[in-house]
Amino acid sequence: QVQLVESGGGLVQAGESLRLSCAASGTIFRLNTVGWYRQAPGKQRELVATITSGGSANYADSVKGRFTISRDNAKNTVYLEMNSLKPEDTAVYYCKLEILGGYWGRGTQVTVSS
């Protein structure tokens, strides 16, 4: 059983930064793609960024140039560095191990005030 635990969320003002972490157990985590998703109130969950086991990253257009996804395979951890935050970035952020049906964490709340 794979368990993912997100952390690092909080309340910030527009323009500030946060770094989210997704920590997991097991070799399977470091061998597969991991994604960060977010879900705002009343909206569908959307993909924010993904990173392959080798470190190749992709981003949603809405966060390109502001967010950076990275991973430390020795620590079984994936990060999401979020800069120049906007109120529309407010959401619960989830990480997901992209295998089979996928494994999800429970999420961490990010709130950006204007």
Secondary structure, 3 states (H helix, E strand, C coil): CCCEEEECCEEEECCCCEEEEEEECCHHHHCCCEEEEEECCCCCCEEEEEECCCCCEEECCCCCCCEEEEEECCCCEEEEEECCCCHHHCEEEEEEECCCCCEECCCEEEEEEC
